Amino acid sequence: MCTVTLSFDKNDKVASEKLAALLGTGLFVQLDSQEELDIDYSDQSLYEDDPSFPKIDRDLTPEELEQLIIEDLHSIYKVEYAV
C-alpha cells in the first residue's frame, strides 16, 4: 500500500476537477482526515526520489496520467486489450 498526500486550494475549480479525475480512475481513495494516516514524516526516505519512476518535465493532463497508469497496469498484468 502507498499513501499519497495532496494539498490544494479547494476553491480552485481546475484543481478540484483534476482531483476528481484522479479519484475517478478508482486507483486511489480519499481519506477523511490526517488522523487516519500512520506516517512518520521525520523519516527521510519519504523524501528520496525513486529512480525507477520516469522523470516527466511537465504537468500531465488527467487523460495523460490515466493513459500512463493503464499502460503500466497492462504491462504488470500482461494484459493487452483491457480497460
N, C-alpha and C positions, 0 to 999 in steps of 0.2 A: 504494500500500500504506500502511496505517496500523498503527501498533503501539500497543496499549493495555496498560498495565501495571497490574495489580490486586494489591493485597496484602490478605490476610485471615487470620484465625485458622483454621488447618487443622483445629483441634479443634471449631470451631463448625459444628454439623450444618446449620443453616439456610444459612450462607454457602457451605458445600460443595455443598448442593443447588442453590442459585441459580447457582453457577459451572457445575455440571454441566448445568443447563438452558440456560444461555447458550452453552456449548460444544456442546450438543446441537443447536442451530439449524444448525450447520455453517458459520456465517458467520465463526467465529473458530477459531483453532488455539492450542494451548498449547505454548509453547516450554519447553525443559527448563531453561535457565539464562540468567542475565543476560548471560553472555559472548556469547551469540548475537545480542544486540542492539547495533546501532551507533548509539547515541543520545548526542548531546551535551546533557547535562542543564543546561549553563550557557546554552543558547540560550533567551532569554526568550520567544520566540514560542511555545514549547511551553506556556507558562502563560497565554496570552491566550485570552479567550473568543471563540468563533466565533459571530458574530451570526446566522448562517444556521440555527443549531440552535434549536429552540424551548426556552424555559425551562420546566421542569417543577418544581413546588413540592413534590413528594412522591416517595418511592421507588416505583418501579414493580414490580409482580409480574413474574415471568418471563413469564407469559402476556401481560401488557400490553405488555411490551417486545417480545416476539415479534410481536404484532399490529402495533405501530408499524413494526417492521422490514419485515414483509410488505407493509404499505401503502406504504411508501417504495419497495420493490422493484417493486411493481405500477405505481406512478407513474413510476418511472425507465424501466422497460422497456415501458411502455404495455400491460401485461397486466392483464386484468380478472379472469379466473377461473382463477388458477393457485395452486398451493400453494407 
